[in-house]
Amino acid sequence: MKYLSRDEIYELINSLDGEDVNYERVRPHNKGEIRTPGSKTKTEFKRFIADAIEEEHQLGGDIEVLIPSINKVLVGHHDGLYWLE
């Protein structure tokens, strides 16, 4: 698995249409996963990513963002690592 750099993540975020980034927060639960939708502006989302990478911790658990232009999902792990699936 190849982890993405901050610049690679920013490039993916910039490729999204509109000003907002829609994502799903994914938290494990004893009977499966709890998925909660969320939204941030691109600027807020980039700041969120930068903080998570720097602190090696992403608040609120894992996230998933659909990147339609490449038909992949950007996965953000709670430990501040990001990759595409």
CORNOR-V662019 format. One record per residue. RES is the residue in one small letter. PHI is phi as a letter, one per 40 degrees, with the letter a starting at -180 (* if undefined). PSI is psi as a letter, one per 20 degrees, with the letter a starting at -180 (999 if undefined). OMEGA is omega in degrees with one decimal (NA if undefined). Layout:
RES|PHI|PSI|OMEGA, RES|PHI|PSI|OMEGA
This chain:
m|*|p|179.9, k|b|p|175.9, y|c|q|-176.8, l|c|q|174.9, s|c|r|177.8, r|d|g|-179.7, d|c|h|177.9, e|c|h|178.3, i|c|g|179.1, y|c|h|178.5, e|c|g|177.5, l|c|g|-179.7, i|c|g|179.0, n|c|h|-179.8, s|c|i|-179.4, l|c|q|175.7, d|c|q|175.8, g|g|r|-177.6, e|c|i|-176.8, d|b|q|173.9, v|b|o|176.6, n|c|p|-176.3, y|a|r|172.3, e|b|p|173.5, r|c|p|-175.7, v|b|p|178.0, r|b|p|178.3, p|c|q|178.8, h|a|q|-175.4, n|c|i|178.2, k|b|k|-179.1, g|h|b|-179.1, e|b|q|170.6, i|b|o|-179.7, r|b|p|-179.0, t|b|p|178.4, p|c|q|177.1, g|a|r|-180.0, s|a|p|174.2, k|a|q|172.5, t|c|r|179.4, k|d|g|179.4, t|c|g|178.5, e|c|g|-178.2, f|c|g|177.8, k|c|g|178.0, r|c|g|177.5, f|d|g|179.8, i|c|g|-178.8, a|d|g|178.7, d|c|g|-178.8, a|c|g|179.6, i|c|g|-177.6, e|c|g|-177.0, e|c|i|-176.2, e|f|k|178.0, h|a|p|178.8, q|b|o|-179.1, l|c|p|172.9, g|g|j|178.2, g|g|a|-176.9, d|c|q|174.5, i|b|q|174.3, e|b|p|178.6, v|b|p|175.8, l|c|p|176.3, i|b|n|-173.4, p|c|h|-175.1, s|c|h|178.6, i|b|j|178.2, n|f|l|177.6, k|b|r|179.1, v|b|p|172.5, l|c|p|179.6, v|b|p|175.0, g|b|o|-178.2, h|c|q|-176.4, h|c|i|177.6, d|c|j|174.1, g|g|j|175.7, l|b|q|-176.2, y|b|q|178.2, w|a|r|178.4, l|b|q|173.7, e|b|999|NA
